[in-house]
Amino acid sequence: MTIFERALVLLEKAHNVMDHLFITYGSTDWQIVILLYINMAACYQNLNKVPEAIAAIENALWNFKMKDEFTLADMPQRIWFLELETQLKI
């Protein structure tokens, strides 16, 4: 098992914890969820699993859009998402 495969296992466990918190308490830290998906996408990309990487980025973008408000501080992250999404589709 490669380091990226092991990382994906840990990221999935962390994602399950975040899901549990959302189901139990009705809220979650969206930044953590977004970072989980970004890191999953990076792992998938390093494993040459492009469709999975694209799906992870799409999930990160969806969660990013679920945030209540956007600030100027969010713009670098939003631009990074768009750049990464474009690279994955090329």
C-alpha distance (Angstrom), angle and dihedral (degrees) to the residues before:
residue distance angle dihedral
M1 . . .
T2 3.81 . .
I3 3.78 124.8 .
F4 3.81 89.6 -106.2
E5 3.80 92.3 52.9
R6 3.81 90.2 49.7
A7 3.79 90.0 48.0
L8 3.81 90.2 52.6
V9 3.81 90.3 53.6
L10 3.81 90.7 53.3
L11 3.80 92.7 43.9
E12 3.82 90.2 52.1
K13 3.81 90.0 51.5
A14 3.80 90.4 50.3
H15 3.81 90.0 48.0
N16 3.81 90.2 52.2
V17 3.82 89.4 53.1
M18 3.81 90.2 51.4
D19 3.83 90.2 49.2
H20 3.80 90.1 50.6
L21 3.81 91.2 50.6
F22 3.79 91.0 49.6
I23 3.80 93.0 48.6
T24 3.81 93.7 44.1
Y25 3.81 100.7 41.0
G26 3.79 103.2 19.5
S27 3.77 94.3 -123.3
T28 3.76 140.4 71.7
D29 3.78 140.8 179.9
W30 3.80 101.5 -93.5
Q31 3.79 92.9 -164.6
I32 3.79 90.7 61.2
V33 3.80 91.7 47.7
I34 3.81 90.8 49.6
L35 3.81 91.8 48.7
L36 3.80 90.5 49.2
Y37 3.79 90.2 56.0
I38 3.81 92.3 45.0
N39 3.79 90.7 52.6
M40 3.81 91.3 45.8
A41 3.80 89.1 52.7
A42 3.80 91.0 51.3
C43 3.80 91.1 51.1
Y44 3.79 92.8 47.9
Q45 3.78 90.3 47.9
N46 3.82 90.8 52.7
L47 3.80 88.8 49.8
N48 3.83 90.0 51.3
K49 3.80 90.8 -116.9
V50 3.78 95.7 138.4
P51 3.84 98.8 168.6
E52 3.81 90.4 52.9
A53 3.82 90.8 46.3
I54 3.80 90.8 51.8
A55 3.82 90.9 48.5
A56 3.81 90.5 51.2
I57 3.81 91.5 50.5
E58 3.81 90.5 47.8
N59 3.82 89.0 52.2
A60 3.80 90.4 49.2
L61 3.81 90.1 50.1
W62 3.80 91.9 47.8
N63 3.81 91.0 51.5
F64 3.79 90.3 45.3
K65 3.80 89.5 55.0
M66 3.83 90.1 49.9
K67 3.77 91.0 65.5
D68 3.79 111.6 109.9
E69 3.77 96.7 -124.1
F70 3.76 140.9 7.6
T71 3.76 123.8 -135.3
L72 3.77 133.2 -171.1
A73 3.80 86.8 -102.2
D74 3.83 88.1 64.6
M75 3.80 93.7 56.6
P76 3.84 98.5 84.2
Q77 3.80 89.5 52.1
R78 3.80 91.3 47.5
I79 3.82 91.5 49.5
W80 3.81 90.0 47.8
F81 3.83 89.6 52.6
L82 3.77 91.7 52.2
E83 3.81 93.0 47.4
L84 3.80 92.3 48.7
E85 3.79 92.8 45.9
T86 3.81 89.9 51.4
Q87 3.82 92.3 49.4
L88 3.80 91.8 49.9
K89 3.81 92.6 51.8
I90 3.82 94.1 49.9
